[in-house]
Amino acid sequence: MTDYLEDKEEYDDQEGEALFEHYRFTVDAGQSQLRIDKFLSNRINNVSRSKIQAAAEAGNILVNNNSVRANYTVKPEDEIRIVMEYPRRELKIIPEEIPLDIVFEDEHLIVLNKPAGLVVHPGHGNYTGTLVNALAWYYKDLPLFKSEDPRPGLVHRIDKDTSGLMVVAKSEKAKVKLALQFYEKSTERKYQAMVWGIPKEEEGTITGNIGRSLKNRQVFTVFPEGEYGKHAVTHYSLLKAIGYVSLVECRLETGRTHQIRVHMKYINHPLFNDSTYGGDQILRGTTFTKYKQFVQNCFKMLPRQALHAKTLGFNHPESGEKMVFDSVLPDDMASVIEKWDNYIANRNE
């Protein structure tokens, strides 16, 4: 299933009246038969099925440019649009004085270390307190950060509960040149992750298309046959085996949503305390009560998936110079790794 939003795009209906497109979905080739009101209620957050039915009654739901009723059965390759007489909610970026951990800065770009828990850009449920709000304050005198664009300067992103390095452009020219490098996969991105279990091979490559699960749209999954999803490649190497968990380095060849989290789960090594992909359960180890309590204490120390964007490399958008930045593991990950080290050492004494 490919789904995306296009703000402020106008659509002319059959009577020539200008309507504003709020949502657009293209149905996957493997979609099973489903009423369109059910289909849409599964994919649009916080919108009731009754509201979707009302929109259909008003002629605001179009399939392949024709309005349909709520009982329409979606078919593979259908293009579904929801249009309204008013534009989507204008997202005004409110500058907020939020501390930034700046690693490097010049007149063209900024490299920063994003803490876990900080959302990158505004969206549903997170209209304030994001990295973009912080950048809008820090760069309030730059034209790029005064627009209504909820992603000014952003050329890539990392998940809310993933920590690590990001580069942000300070001009439109720098944004275009940096974005092209991410698109052409010429950047260098290395992550460190703590995962359940010890990979059989110290080095390996995980290849498998990644797309939204056909059963649960809130998570992503691997489609090994390549029929659905987008091509994704992750290279990993074992840095340290610690009893029932491991510290691994992951190098991204592609940049799909949740890529490392999904690929590591696919090879049966979910990220430690990744609640979305099952890593918040005790997946390796003993049945002893003391061990279970130890793991629960680790979860409390590291209340997120154990993933850190450690290394970031790219060519400077103006000079072309190769720039590589490295960061240390944040305290929560480092502390849990140390705790595991001590546990395994004491167990073996």
Buried (B, 14 or more C-beta within 10 A) or exposed (E): BBBEEEBEBEBEBEEEEEBBBBBBBEBBEEBEEBBBBBBBBEBBEEBEBEBBBEBBEEBBBBBEEEBBEBEBEBEEEBEBBBBBEEBBEEBEBBBBEBEBEEBEBEEBBBBBBBBBEBBBBBBEEBBEBBBBBBBBBBBEEBEBBBEEBBBBBBBBBBBBBBBBBBBBBBBEEBBEBBBEBBEEEEBBBBBBBBBBBBBEEEEBEBBBBBBBBBEEBEBBBBBEEEEBBBEBBBBBBBEBBBBBBBBBBBBBBEBBBBBBBBBBBBBEBBBBBBBBBEBBEBBBBEEEEEBEEBBEEBBEBBEBBBBBBBBBBBBBBBEEEEBEBEBEBBEBBEBBBEBBEEBBEEEEE
